[in-house]
Amino acid sequence: MLRNQCSIPSLPPRISQNCKDSAFCTRLRGNTSSAFAIDGASVTIKGPAVHARVLNKEDANGTFALTLTAYGGIVRLHITELSATPARYEVPDVLLPSVPSMAQDWEVVKKTPMKLKLKLGTADVELRFAPVQLAIAVGGKPVLTWNDAGSFIFEHRREKQEGDPEGWWAESFKTHHDSKPRGPEAISFDVTMHQYSHVYGLPERATSHSLNPTRGESNSNTHLHRLTAHFSTLT
């Protein structure tokens, strides 16, 4: 039996960027907002898709398009900025080629001025309007709540103004300078996975696939899990 060993160099902690070194992270991490709400009059349901307009009640320039799509056992929430020029970047090929063909019509249970209740197989899906929130239950038991803690913040495009906060239009780390000609474009949100104790994914830096916490007094992991695909398992 032969065994080939190799070492993989890692990025020293003194060089890697922490949350405190990034303007967008210090701006959004730990912050909450109740300003983002669905305009109830804009909600339409057609087949497998729910469309709605999300407004920023604190800034009339922040207007977003929300689409909630049913694909068999998959629920996809998509939010993007309206009228952004050029359009906001979106990661391509996030859905497997077979997923669109799995589209399934929503069963509408009830619509009120404050929420929309839907059904998809054994799943109950509730889209709450103010603040915007999505809750999913299966067999009567909560499974997932998006924006449960109110962390959803979507920074919209804007014109540069005198006195704008530091880090909106440029920031630097070590020898790297990041110019931001389009201004602040950060997005934050929280997801509560009920009945789950571990979240698995592909971390940006070497660590366990059972992702370490990035918050809490005992936490020493100050890095964000960027570009991570998360999967959770039942306890």
C-alpha positions as CSV (number, residue, x, y, z in Angstrom):
1,M,0.0,0.0,0.0
2,L,1.4,3.4,-1.0
3,R,0.3,6.6,0.6
4,N,1.1,10.0,-0.9
5,Q,1.0,12.9,1.6
6,C,1.0,16.5,0.6
7,S,0.7,19.7,2.6
8,I,-1.7,22.5,1.6
9,P,-0.6,26.0,2.6
10,S,-3.2,28.1,4.4
11,L,-3.6,31.8,4.7
12,P,-2.0,33.1,7.9
13,P,-4.5,34.8,10.2
14,R,-2.6,38.0,10.2
15,I,-3.2,38.3,6.4
16,S,-6.7,37.1,6.1
17,Q,-9.5,39.6,6.3
18,N,-11.9,39.6,9.2
19,C,-15.3,41.2,9.6
20,K,-13.9,44.2,11.4
21,D,-11.7,44.9,8.3
22,S,-14.6,45.0,5.9
23,A,-16.9,48.1,5.7
24,F,-19.9,46.1,4.5
25,C,-19.6,43.6,7.3
26,T,-19.2,46.1,10.1
27,R,-22.1,48.0,8.6
28,L,-24.5,45.1,8.5
29,R,-23.4,42.5,10.9
30,G,-25.6,42.5,14.0
31,N,-27.9,45.1,12.5
32,T,-31.7,44.6,12.0
33,S,-34.3,46.4,10.1
34,S,-38.1,46.5,9.9
35,A,-38.1,48.9,7.0
36,F,-38.4,46.3,4.2
37,A,-42.0,45.4,3.6
38,I,-44.1,43.9,0.8
39,D,-46.6,46.1,-0.9
40,G,-49.7,44.0,-0.5
41,A,-51.4,45.5,-3.5
42,S,-48.5,44.3,-5.7
43,V,-48.8,40.6,-4.9
44,T,-49.8,38.4,-7.8
45,I,-50.0,34.6,-8.0
46,K,-49.6,32.9,-11.4
47,G,-49.0,29.1,-11.5
48,P,-45.8,28.3,-9.7
49,A,-44.7,31.9,-9.1
50,V,-45.7,34.6,-6.6
51,H,-44.6,38.1,-7.6
52,A,-44.5,41.1,-5.3
53,R,-42.8,44.5,-4.8
54,V,-40.7,45.1,-1.7
55,L,-40.3,48.6,-0.5
56,N,-37.8,50.3,1.8
57,K,-40.0,52.4,4.1
58,E,-37.1,54.5,5.1
59,D,-35.9,55.3,1.6
60,A,-38.3,55.6,-1.3
61,N,-35.4,54.9,-3.7
62,G,-35.1,51.3,-2.5
63,T,-37.6,49.2,-4.5
64,F,-37.1,45.5,-5.1
65,A,-38.8,42.6,-7.0
66,L,-39.6,39.5,-5.0
67,T,-40.4,36.1,-6.7
68,L,-41.4,33.0,-4.7
69,T,-41.3,29.9,-7.0
70,A,-42.4,26.4,-6.3
71,Y,-40.4,23.5,-7.8
72,G,-41.8,20.3,-6.5
73,G,-40.2,20.0,-3.1
74,I,-38.2,23.1,-3.6
75,V,-39.2,26.7,-2.6
76,R,-37.0,29.4,-4.1
77,L,-37.1,33.0,-2.9
78,H,-35.5,35.5,-5.2
79,I,-35.2,39.3,-4.5
80,T,-33.5,41.8,-6.8
81,E,-33.3,45.5,-7.1
82,L,-35.7,47.1,-9.6
83,S,-34.3,49.7,-12.1
84,A,-30.7,49.2,-11.3
85,T,-28.4,50.3,-14.2
86,P,-26.5,48.3,-15.0
87,A,-28.4,45.3,-13.5
88,R,-27.3,43.9,-10.2
89,Y,-24.9,40.9,-10.6
90,E,-26.4,37.5,-10.1
91,V,-24.5,34.3,-9.8
92,P,-25.4,32.2,-12.9
93,D,-26.4,28.5,-13.0
94,V,-27.5,28.4,-9.4
95,L,-30.3,25.9,-10.3
96,L,-29.7,22.5,-11.8
97,P,-30.9,22.3,-15.4
98,S,-33.6,19.9,-14.4
99,V,-35.2,22.2,-11.7
100,P,-37.3,24.5,-13.9
101,S,-39.1,21.5,-15.4
102,M,-40.2,20.6,-11.8
103,A,-42.3,23.8,-11.5
104,Q,-45.5,23.1,-9.6
105,D,-48.5,25.5,-9.1
106,W,-49.1,27.0,-5.7
107,E,-52.3,26.1,-3.8
108,V,-53.5,29.4,-2.4
109,V,-54.9,28.9,1.1
110,K,-55.6,32.5,2.2
111,K,-54.5,36.1,1.3
112,T,-54.9,39.0,3.8
113,P,-53.5,42.6,3.8
114,M,-50.6,41.3,5.9
115,K,-49.7,37.8,4.7
116,L,-50.2,35.1,2.0
117,K,-50.7,31.5,3.0
118,L,-49.8,28.8,0.4
119,K,-49.5,25.1,0.3
120,L,-47.1,22.9,-1.7
121,G,-47.6,19.2,-1.1
122,T,-47.2,18.6,2.7
123,A,-45.5,22.0,3.1
124,D,-47.3,25.1,4.4
125,V,-45.7,28.3,3.2
126,E,-46.4,31.7,4.7
127,L,-45.2,35.0,3.1
128,R,-45.5,37.8,5.7
129,F,-45.6,41.3,4.4
130,A,-44.4,43.7,7.1
131,P,-41.6,43.2,7.7
132,V,-41.0,40.8,4.8
133,Q,-40.6,37.2,6.1
134,L,-41.0,33.7,4.8
135,A,-41.9,30.7,7.0
136,I,-42.1,27.1,6.0
137,A,-43.6,24.2,7.9
138,V,-43.9,20.5,7.0
139,G,-46.5,18.4,8.6
140,G,-47.4,21.2,10.9
141,K,-43.9,21.6,12.3
142,P,-41.8,24.7,11.5
143,V,-38.8,23.8,9.3
144,L,-37.3,27.2,8.1
145,T,-38.0,30.9,8.7
146,W,-36.2,33.5,6.5
147,N,-35.7,36.9,8.2
148,D,-36.9,35.5,11.5
149,A,-34.5,37.9,13.4
150,G,-35.1,40.9,11.0
151,S,-31.6,40.9,9.6
152,F,-32.7,41.5,6.0
153,I,-31.1,44.7,4.6
154,F,-30.6,45.3,0.9
155,E,-28.5,48.3,0.0
156,H,-29.8,49.9,-3.2
157,R,-27.9,51.9,-5.8
158,R,-27.6,55.6,-5.2
159,E,-25.8,58.8,-6.3
160,K,-22.7,59.8,-4.4
161,Q,-23.3,62.5,-1.9
162,E,-21.0,64.7,0.2
163,G,-20.8,63.2,3.7
164,D,-21.6,59.6,2.7
165,P,-20.4,57.0,5.3
166,E,-16.8,55.8,5.0
167,G,-16.5,52.6,3.0
168,W,-19.5,53.2,0.7
169,W,-17.4,54.2,-2.3
170,A,-14.0,52.8,-1.6
171,E,-12.1,50.8,1.0
172,S,-8.6,49.3,1.5
173,F,-7.1,46.3,3.2
174,K,-3.4,45.9,3.6
175,T,-2.0,46.8,0.1
176,H,-5.3,46.1,-1.7
177,H,-7.6,49.0,-2.6
178,D,-11.2,48.4,-3.6
179,S,-12.8,51.2,-5.6
180,K,-16.6,51.0,-5.6
181,P,-17.9,53.1,-8.4
182,R,-21.5,51.8,-7.9
183,G,-21.5,52.5,-4.2
184,P,-22.8,50.2,-1.4
185,E,-24.4,47.0,-2.6
186,A,-24.3,44.7,0.4
187,I,-27.1,42.4,1.4
188,S,-27.8,40.7,4.7
189,F,-30.4,38.3,6.0
190,D,-30.9,35.5,8.6
191,V,-32.3,32.0,8.2
192,T,-33.6,30.0,11.2
193,M,-33.5,26.3,10.6
194,H,-35.9,24.9,13.2
195,Q,-35.1,21.4,14.8
196,Y,-31.6,21.5,13.3
197,S,-28.3,21.6,15.3
198,H,-25.7,21.6,12.6
199,V,-25.2,23.4,9.3
200,Y,-22.9,21.8,6.7
201,G,-21.3,23.5,3.8
202,L,-18.1,24.4,1.8
203,P,-16.3,27.1,3.9
204,E,-14.0,29.6,2.2
205,R,-11.1,28.7,4.4
206,A,-10.0,25.3,5.8
207,T,-12.3,24.3,8.6
208,S,-14.8,21.5,9.4
209,H,-17.7,20.9,7.0
210,S,-19.9,21.3,10.1
211,L,-19.5,25.1,10.0
212,N,-18.3,26.8,13.1
213,P,-20.3,29.7,14.6
214,T,-19.3,33.2,13.5
215,R,-21.0,34.9,16.5
216,G,-21.2,34.5,20.3
217,E,-18.9,35.2,23.2
218,S,-17.0,31.9,23.0
219,N,-16.5,32.1,19.2
220,S,-13.0,32.6,17.9
221,N,-13.9,32.3,14.3
222,T,-14.1,35.9,13.0
223,H,-14.3,35.0,9.3
224,L,-17.4,34.9,7.3
225,H,-18.5,31.8,5.4
226,R,-18.4,33.5,2.0
227,L,-19.8,31.7,-1.1
228,T,-20.9,28.8,0.9
229,A,-23.6,26.2,0.0
230,H,-25.3,25.3,3.3
231,F,-27.0,22.1,4.1
232,S,-28.5,21.2,7.5
233,T,-29.2,17.9,9.2
234,L,-31.7,16.9,11.9
235,T,-30.4,16.5,15.4
